[in-house]
């Protein structure tokens, strides 16, 4: 493990828009999904530091937090529209951030990062913000976390417990798709989760991957 400070958990941003985004997530998402969103932001920040990405030069730390913390807002009641949850979430986040006064360029950057967060092989090619959001979310499933110390991981999970987050996510995604089949277009992650939930033993690869990973489900 390579943490200089083994319990160095990044602080959450304290700007008005960051506070309002976190409050929105805590108010509208399930506790498990909200905690996953916050942990993803913390892991993305740690990864940026680990890779030497320069805040304010290579990426905007506030936009990174906003994209991570809002990336599953499409799984809320307000986000349950008629597109795949990533796009519905990106649209809802864009509406919220526009009301908060962010520039159209910043809103668009967050929209893209949220819309592409499940798109492996694409998100990594769309700039530092998209890549960090995608990788930070992956780290919460236990991917590429070797540089994070056990102490830091424990501190993050003490503050933001896991609460069987992969099961919660799979349940929320598939419940939306059952109500609105158009949210599960062929070959999407939602369509695959729905197929797995409908086939014995009804455990999705999302859950299996998390359970076998460093942090568990």
Helices and strands as residue ranges (DSSP letters): H 16-28, H 31-50, H 61-69, G 73-75, H 85-99, H 104-115, G 123-125, H 128-140, H 150-159, H 165-179, G 181-183, H 189-197, H 205-212
